[in-house]
Amino acid sequence: MAALIGTVMPPAPARQRVVVRLWLPLTLLWILLAPFAVLFAPLILLVPTCRYLNPFGAAFRVGALLLGCSGTIVEVDAPGVLVRIRIL
């Protein structure tokens, strides 16, 4: 134990960071899901608080919101990994 009092530990070797890049082209997904949104839009009329809401307008507004997310870049930075997700 006495021999360790004056010694200095060498630095630990730096770990290599892992970088994960994901590219999500969601336009094709929105095109595939759009007919279902239009088909299920009249079901909004069954909800009592949404009785005066135009269901087809709501479906198109949700679609516009999802298409507005294009170009979004999400970065998650953790000590051992960097994750980048680009939504197109």
Secondary structure, DSSP 8 states (H G I E B T S, - for coil): -GGGSS-----------EEEEEEE--HHHHHHHHHHHHHHGGGGGGSGGGTTS-HHHHHHHHHHHHHTTTTEEEEEE-SSEEEEEEE-
